[in-house]
């Protein structure tokens, strides 16, 4: 489960300190900013060698804000996931994490994103849904979802 917390943490880069609120316009603005700034390279703050790359995907059948995630563990194992973020009831930002049913088919999507043009909902299996809760400390973020807490750091280039 720790790998799931690692890539899900990246979804909260800009939401630190913001709890649930009825201010729908503000939350929509936060969601739009998050979606714009989410893309990038991340590494585990504990420096164990784990890394994450996030790429935006235009996949209207999946959602309005969809991302491809490619994760590499400290031992070199690689996995691919899809992530959506959305505003629910104008109050909370919710993420959905998916795995590919036919993972080998999507293996090189980071290098060849045109592979994702054929993506349909039937290609994915939902593995997690939770509200994003964050705490920001300097360049690091602490993510909490469903009892899992993880810290990530954005890679600066």
Residue pairs with C-beta under 8 A, 6 or more apart in sequence:
1 148
2 148
2 150
3 50
3 71
3 73
3 79
4 97
4 127
4 128
4 148
5 143
5 145
5 148
5 149
5 150
6 44
6 50
6 52
6 71
6 150
6 152
7 52
7 69
7 71
7 81
7 83
7 97
8 83
8 95
8 97
8 128
8 130
8 143
8 145
8 150
9 141
9 142
9 143
9 150
9 151
9 152
10 38
10 42
10 52
10 54
10 69
10 152
11 34
11 38
11 83
11 85
11 95
11 132
11 143
12 34
12 132
12 133
12 134
12 141
12 143
13 34
13 37
13 38
13 141
13 154
14 30
14 33
14 34
14 37
15 30
15 34
15 93
15 132
15 134
16 134
16 135
16 136
16 141
17 134
17 135
17 136
18 27
18 30
18 134
20 91
20 92
20 131
21 27
21 91
22 90
22 91
24 87
24 90
24 91
27 87
27 90
27 91
27 92
27 93
28 87
28 90
30 93
31 65
31 85
31 86
31 87
31 93
34 85
34 93
35 56
35 65
35 85
38 54
38 56
38 67
38 85
39 54
39 55
39 56
39 67
40 53
40 54
40 154
40 155
41 51
41 52
41 53
41 54
41 154
41 155
41 157
42 51
42 52
42 53
42 54
42 152
42 153
42 154
42 155
43 49
43 50
43 51
43 52
43 152
43 153
43 155
44 50
44 51
44 74
44 151
44 152
44 153
45 140
45 151
45 152
45 153
46 151
48 74
49 73
49 74
49 75
50 71
50 72
50 73
50 74
51 71
51 72
51 155
52 69
52 70
52 71
52 72
52 152
53 69
53 70
53 110
54 67
54 68
54 69
54 83
55 67
55 68
55 69
55 70
55 109
55 110
55 113
56 66
56 67
56 68
57 66
57 67
57 68
57 82
57 113
57 116
57 119
58 66
59 66
59 82
59 116
59 119
61 119
61 120
61 121
62 82
62 84
62 119
62 121
62 124
63 84
63 86
63 96
64 84
64 86
65 84
65 85
65 86
66 82
66 83
66 84
67 82
67 83
67 84
67 85
68 80
68 81
68 82
68 109
68 110
68 113
68 116
69 80
69 81
69 82
69 83
70 78
70 79
70 80
70 81
70 109
70 110
71 78
71 79
71 80
71 81
72 78
73 79
78 107
79 99
79 103
80 99
80 100
80 103
80 106
80 107
80 109
81 97
81 98
81 99
81 100
81 127
82 97
82 98
82 99
82 100
82 119
82 124
83 95
83 96
83 97
83 98
84 95
84 96
84 98
85 93
85 94
85 95
85 96
85 132
86 93
86 94
86 96
87 93
87 94
88 94
92 131
92 132
93 131
93 132
94 129
94 130
94 131
94 132
95 128
95 129
95 130
95 132
95 145
96 126
96 128
96 129
97 126
97 127
97 128
97 129
98 124
98 125
98 126
98 127
99 124
99 125
99 127
100 106
100 123
100 124
100 125
101 122
101 123
101 124
101 125
102 123
105 115
105 123
106 115
106 116
106 123
108 115
109 115
109 116
128 145
128 146
130 145
130 146
131 145
132 143
132 145
133 143
133 144
133 145
134 141
134 142
134 143
134 144
135 141
135 142
135 144
136 142
139 153
139 154
139 156
140 151
140 152
140 153
141 151
141 152
141 153
142 149
142 150
142 151
143 149
143 150
143 151
143 152
